[in-house]
Amino acid sequence: MKFKKAVSLFAIMGLCMGSCFGAGVVPVFAQSDFMADKEYNDGDLIFENEYASVYAAQKLTSKANPDPVTVGDRVYTSRINTSGANTALTILDGTSGKYRLAYKIVAKTDCKVTADIMSGKYHCIVLSDSVVVGTADKDGEGSCHLISGDNATTSLFGELKAGQTAFVAAQGTNDGFLGISIDKPSVKVDVATKLKLNGASFTPDKVLVSGSGYDGNAIIEFDKVSFKGLSSYKYSVTAVHDNIVYEGHIEVAEDGTASNECELTPIAAPVSVTVKNGSDVCANTPVTLSRAEGTQPIRFTGVTDGNGKVSFESLNFNDYLLEVDGCKPQNVVINSDNIDVSFDVQKRELPKAPVDSGREGYLYVGYADAKNYNGKQYFSLQAAVNDAKSGDTIVLAPGLYHEQVNIDKSLSIIGDVVSESYEGYNIPVINYNQNEMCADAVGFHGDTVMISATDANVVLRNLRIENDAESTLDCTQNATALSTCAS
């Protein structure tokens, strides 16, 4: 199937509205060209123009998005699914691992590639002509160089030379692929832009510029940053002043003209948090601040000192969930006006531990007054698993444990079922949702409980284990409540 030279695959990917990112690309957003209910076999030509040909790297099918997905000024109502074939890529200057390859691009002339991606642990454009693509029953392999990569819903950009072959790939998902466009190559330009903060000239201590085509040598002269870049690209500017991190962007047009000014916004800084319960400080207590970035949870942990204070080397200014052992979680805000803050937390309603909670070989989790044999108190099942000895029994109090658990030794984990409800629960419930504030993913797609121990005896009793890790991605078949990855 061929299109006019100015037409990109953006035009057939369920695109609702908007114009194409980057000068020189003029896609036709015709409703009749949407890729609904279409299918391509491995090696099929998807489209071509004067710059390159784009092929299916494995069997591809289209699928409607549960909700429209926005990337830049493009809104997609459908996406591309791969058949699930893995290719083990050794990316010489990037993140190696198993990838799902969707698009194979063969450049006829020098050209620019723009690819929109919506999900996955990591996605990228890689340069290679020696990759053996995986099939449904066999993994592929190959070495390659990274052109562009990211872990958020975004656009990836890359420049290809005539005759080069590139792939658009994603880790951890079958269906994170959206549109792709091939355009004329960018040209090198000299960029010189003034930095501003709240509309006034701003001279930071340090500046870092990042983006495709950047030569790695930014020069700071008072309030101006100068560097060599490429036309039709957008560059990120990260500045540091008095330990506060600022961020802005510089856009370079097709004709090489760049933004005259770059307005910086504070985004991160070292932060100190003091935690109190009324007039009492929460001394020597584990504290977690967590937030979601796309579908990926980000967690920052520490332990308060004797005055109830914990310091974080760098926190992004954002909304966080504050979790303090033995206390109710609460939503807090960290911003440039709150980098030395104090929060008042409330104690949780917790059951009393059995009188023999200090006996050898048993660890009690989620109780108000447990005196464990190792002298520690636990509110996280994973923390108890980490400290337990092989053969120990872990007793779990009723309540919600919003975490993932990796069991790497012989253990018995027994739920304490009671008639009285604590915070709405009379049985322990272990729940993981990738789109909420949980620990980093364990297993393939975020299994709630994974038994990774080899030749181990693991007993689970009186527990409810739940998983909806990928519900918003409409691909729940990969995430499970309980799995074993022991070899």
N, C-alpha and C positions, 0 to 999 in steps of 0.2 A: 504494500500500500504506500503510495507516494503522495506528498503534499507539495504545494507551492513552496518555493525556497524560503519564504519568510514565515512559514507556519511551523510552530513548535508543538511538542506533545502536550504542552499546557492546554492546548485547544481541545484535546480529546479526553481530558482527565476529570470531567465533571466539574469544570470551573464555573462558578456562579457569576463572578463579576470581577472588575478590576483590570488594570493594565499590567504588562509584564515588567518585572524588575530589570533594570539595566537598559541603557540606551541601545538602540539598533535592533531590538527584537520586537517584531510586530506580529504577534500571534493572532489568529482569527478565533474569537471566542464564540463560535457558532453552536447553538444548542444541538443541532443535528449531528455535530461531530463528537459529542460526548462518548466516552469509552464504556458506557453501560453495557453489561452483558457481552463483553468481548473477551476473546481468549487468544493467546499467542503461544505457540509451541517453542521449545528451545531452538534458538537460531533463526526464528522468523524475523524478517525485517519489519520494524514497527513504523519508522518513518525515516526520511532522509531529506537533506537539502544540499546546497552547494558546498557546505562546510564539512558535513559528516553524515555517516549512516548510523542509526541506532537499532540494535537488535535485542531480542529477548535473550537474556543469559540463562534462563531456565523457563519452564512453563509458567506463564503469567495469566492471571484472570483478574477481572475488575470486581470490586465489591463496594456497595453503598456505605458511606460513613454514617454511623448512628446520629452524629451531629456534624454540621459543616465544620471543616478544618481550615483555619486561616494561616497563611504563610505570606508575610509581607502584605501586599494589597491583593493577593489572590485568595479566593475562597473555594474550597473543593467539596463537592458533594459525594465523590467516590474516590477510591484509592486502588492501588495495584497489590495483589497477593501473589507471592511466589509459591511454588509447589513444595517448599520446605527443604530443598536440597542444600546441604552445607558445603562450603569450601573453606578449607583451613588455610588462611592467608598469613604468611610471614611478611608483615608490613615493616620494611627496613627502618622507617623513620616515624612509626606510628604504633597503634595498638594492635598487636597480632592476636589471632584467635579464629574461631569459626564464624563465617559470615554467610548471609543469604545474598547472592548476587542477583540483581534484577535487570539492569540495563548494561549492554556492551556497546561502547561507542568507538567507532573507527573513524579517525579524522582524515578527511580528504585534503584539507588545507589547514593552516594554522587557524584555531578557533577557540571560542570561549564556551564552557559548559556551565549551565545553571540547573541544579537539581533540587527539587523541594522534597523534604523528608518530614514525616510526622511522628515517628516513634522509634523505639529500639534503644538498647543500652548505649550504642555508639554507631554512627553511620558516617560514610565517607565516600569520596571519589578516589580511586587508586589507579595508578598508571602501570600497565603491564601488558606484554604480549606473550607471556609464558604461563599464564594461569590456566590450569585444567579445572573447569567448572564441575562442581559436584552434580550427581544425578540423584534420583529419588532413593536409590538403594546403595549409593556409594559416595563418600565424601571426596571432594576435589582438593587440590592443593596448589600452592604457587607462592613465589616471592614477588613483591611489588613495592612501589614507592607511593607514599601518601601525597595526594594533591590537596585535599581539603577534608576536614573531619569535624564532627560536633556530636553532642549528646542531647540536643534539644530539638523541638520542632522548628525547622529553620530552612534556609536556602544554602546549599553548598555551591561554591564557585571554583572553577579551575580552567587553566589555559592548556591547550593541547597543541603540539606541533604536527604538521602534516605527516601522516603515516603512523602516528601513535595510536595505541589502543588503551582505553580506560574502562573501568567498571564502576557502577554505582552500587554500593553494598551497605548492609545493615546487620548488626549483631542483635540477637535476642528477639527477633520478630519476623513473621512472614509477611506482614501487611503494613509496613511503614512507608511505602513508596508512593509519591505523588507525581507531579509533572516534571518534565525535563525539557530544556531548550538549548539549542546550539546556535551560536551567533558568531559574528566576525570577531577576530581577536582584539584584545585591548592593546593600548600603546603606553609606553613608559612616559611618565610626567613628573615634573618637580612640583611638590606641594608645599605651600607655606600658609599656615592658618593661625590666627590669633586665638588664644585661650581666654575664656570668660567664665566668671563665677558670679551668679546673680546679676548678670549684665555688665559687670565691671572687669577690667583687665586683671588677669590672674597669673602669677608666676609660681608654679609649684616647685617642690624640691627635686622630684623625679618625674619622668614621663616615659611611658611604654606605648608604642604603636603596634598594632597587630592587624593582619589582613593579607589576602592574597597579593603577591607581587611586591610587598614591602621589602626593602633592601636591608632592614635590620639596623639602620643607622640614623635615628632621629636626632636632630640638633635643636637644643633649646636656647633661645636668645630672648631673655626677659619673658614676655608673655606670648612669644611666637614659637610654634613647633614647625620644623621643616624636615621633609624626607622625600624620597623617591618612591612613587607608587605606580598604579596602573589606572587608565581611564575606565569608566563604568564600574567602579568598585566603591565599596563603603568600608572605611577603616575605623577600628575601635581605638580610642585614646584612653589610657589609664594613667592617672596622675596621682602622686602622693605628696601631701603637704601636712606637716605637723601630725604625722601618723594616721591621718584620715585619707582614705582612698576615694578618688573621684573618677567618674567615667563620662565620656562623650563620644561623638562620632563625627567623622569627616567624610563627606561624599564627593567623589570625583566624577564629573560628567563625561559624556562620550568625547567632547571636544577638549578634555584635559583640564577644564577649569574646576577648581576645588572650592569648598565652602570657605568664605572669608573669615567666619568666626565659628568656634566650637564651644558651645555652652556646656560646662561640666556640672555634673550632679554628684553629691556625696553618696557613696554606696557601701562603704565598710570602714571599720576602725577597730582597734583593740577595745574590748568592752569588759567592764567589771560589774558583776551582779551580786548583790547582797540579798539573801533569802531569810525572811523572818516569819515566825508564827506568833502574831500578836507582839508582845514585848520580848519574846524569846527568839534568839537567833538560831538558825538551823546549822549548827556547827558540825564539821566533819561528815557532811551528808552528800551523797551523789546527786548531781544536778544534770539534766539534759535539756537543751534547747533544740527544737527540731522544726523543720519547715519542709514544704514540698517544692521541688523544682521540676515542673512538668509532672511526670508520673514517678519521678525518683525522689525518695526521701533523703533529706540532708540532716545529719545529727551532729551536735556538738556536745561533748560530755566533759564533766569535771567534778571535783570534790571540793566543797567549801572548807575554808580554814576555820580556826577557832572563833572567828568573828562572823561566820556565816557568809563570807565573801569568796567568790570564785572568779578567776580572770580567764578570758578567752583571747587568744592572740589576735584573731581577726574574725569579726562577725559582719555579714552583710546586713545592711539596714533593711528590715523586713518585719513581717508578723511571724511570731514564733509560738510554739506550744511549749510552755515551761513545765517540766516534770521533775518533781522532787520526791525522793523516796519517802513513802509513808504519807504523802500529801496529795490533795486533789490537783489534777493538771489544770492549768489555766492559760488563756491566750494573753500574750504580752507583745508589746511593740518596742523594737530597737531601732532608733534613728540617730541622726547626728546630734540631736539635743539630749539624747539619753544614752551616753556611753559609760556612765557610772551610776547605775540605777539600783533601786531597792524594791523588792516585791514581797508582799504579805501573802503567805499561802495558808490554806486551811488543811488541817489534818483529815485524813480519810477515815471513814467508818470501817474498821477492820475487826475481824473476829479475834478472840483471845486464843493463844496457842495452847495445846495440851500441856498438862503439868510436867510431862516427861520430855518436853521438846529439846532438852539438852543431851539426850542419850546418843551414844556413839553410833555412827552409821546412818543417822537420819538428819536431813536438812529440811526445815520448815520455811515455806515461802508464803508471803502475803499476810502474815499475822502481826498484830500490834505489838506483841511482847515476846516473840520467840527468842529463846536463849539457845542458839545452836551450839553444837559441840566445838565448832571452830571459832566461836566468839563473834560471828557475824550475823547480821540481820538481812534478810532478803525480801525484795519486792519484785524481782525479775526472775522468771524461771531460768532463762539462759545464764544469768549470773550464778545461780545455784548449780546448774549443770557444769559450768566451767570449774567451780571449786570442789565439786563432789569427787569422792574417790570411787574407783570402779567397784560396783557391788552395793553402793549406797542406795538408800531409799529417800526420794524427795516427796514430801507431803505438801500439796498445793491447796491453799485456802480458797474458798469460793470467791469469785470475782472475775473481772475481765482482764486478761493478760494480752495487751495489744503488742505482739512481738512475734519474731520468728525464732525458732529453736533448732539448734543443730546438736544432736546427741551423738557424741563421739566415744562413748564408753558404755559398759554394762551398767544399767540403772533401772530402778523401778520408780515410776512417777505415778503417784496415787492421788487422786482428787479427794478432797474432804467435802462430802455431800452433807448439807445441814438442812434442817427444816426452816430456820430463820434466814431471811434474805439479807444480803449485804450489798448495798448499792445496786439492788435489783437482781442479784445473782445468788443462787443457793448451790451452785456447782461451778468448778473452774471452767472458764471458756477461754481458749487460746485462739486469737483471731489475727489474721494478717490481711491488710489491704494495701497493695503497692501504691495506691494513689493517696494514702494518708500517711501519718507520721509514724513509720515503723523502722525497724532496723534495716541495714543493708540486705539486699536479696540473698537468700541462701538457696542453693540448688539452681535448677535451670531457669525457671520463670518466677521464682518467688514462692516456694512451698512453705507452708506454715510450720510444720515439724518435719525435719529431715533426719533420718538415722544414717549417719555416715560411718559409724563404727564397723570394723571388720571382726567377724567371729565374736560378736557380743550378744548378750542376753538382755533385751530391753523389754520392760513390762510397762504398758500404759493402761491405766484403769480409772474409771469414774471421771473422764475428761470429755469436754466437747471441743473439737478442733474444727475451725472454720477457715475458709479461704475464698476471697473474691478479689484476688490480686490484680486481675486484668479485666474486671467487669466493664470499665469505661472504654477499653480498647476493643470490646466485642470479640475477644479471642481467649476465652476462659479455659479452653481445652488443655493448655500447657501448665497452668498453675494448679497444684493439688494441695489438699489439706495435710496429707501424710505421705511421705515418700521415703524410700531407702535407696541410697546411692553407694552403699558399701560394696566393695569389689571382692 
